[in-house]
Amino acid sequence: MGRILDTSGRGLRLVLPFAVTLGAAVRVDSPDALLLGEVCHCGPADDGFTVGLVLDQTLTGLGDLVRLNRSLLGESAREAPVPAPQHTGAYE
């Protein structure tokens, strides 16, 4: 739904098709990571809105975690693919 423009040690800038309220708590799902942050900037852009986030929590390596969990439970990694993240929008 959105597109990441750039990242820094504690920040993320992305383009979204909608505006987001300053200070809103946001969850960003990517194929192998989960990022939690707060909106510090939102402004109009050519293709939507540029949104800046200050990241609070970052969890990476989710695919590896799923495979390890299946291994510990005795399930074959080939039994089911790693589930794709679902867009959930902001969290409260």
Buried (B, 14 or more C-beta within 10 A) or exposed (E): EBEEEEBEEEBBBBBBEEEBEEEBBBBBBEEBBBBBBBBEBBEEEEEBBBBBBBBEEBEEEBBEEBBEEBEEEEEEEEEEEBEEBEEEEEEE
